[in-house]
Amino acid sequence: MMTIGVKAEMKKILFITVVLLLVFSFAAGCEQEVEEEEGLKLEASTEEGSVDGQVLVEISAENAAGTEGGQFILNFDPNLVEPVSADSGELVKDAENNLFMVNKEYDDGQLKFMWVTALADTADSGTVCEITFDLYDQGTTALEFADIVVSPDDFAVAEAVSGEISIDDTGVDN
């Protein structure tokens, strides 16, 4: 038979254990909720080049783990630049059963990029795609995201950071 002192001590230990389990469970749930609320972050690089040259723009992602794909439209000034090629980056290529599609002429001044990673096995961050632009005239064009969609539907988009292309006339004979 247990004495009253031992029973009281066992109750204290059990109570402390339950309280600690609840605290740790709550903290873990809050941490997971914060990660989910952050969502996917897309970012376009900023590049410089000369008229009649080319630049390679990188579109990168953070907080991408668990995504099954997505799409975006990239807006640019068609009087200054034109996309001539696009390829998927390692974030897409390294996932199994991946597909991607690019429409360089989606609309005047717009490119549309879509990717699928059906097994949701993307890394947490990396390059989504690389886009090569021909440079036509001196100036600066913003590279702005629009109509971003991420799969699964409940995966949030946290932020889209615009890039830009700056073009000088050093490559042009005056």
Secondary structure, 3 states (H helix, E strand, C coil): CCCHHHHHHHHHHHHHHHHHHHHHHHHHHHHHHHHHHHCEEEEECEEEEECCCEEEEEEEEECCCCCCEEEEEEECCCCCEEEEEEEECHHHHCCCCEEEEEEEEEECCEEEEEEEECCCCCCCCEEEEEEEEEECCCEEEEEEEEEEEEECCCCCEEEEECEEEEEECCCCCC
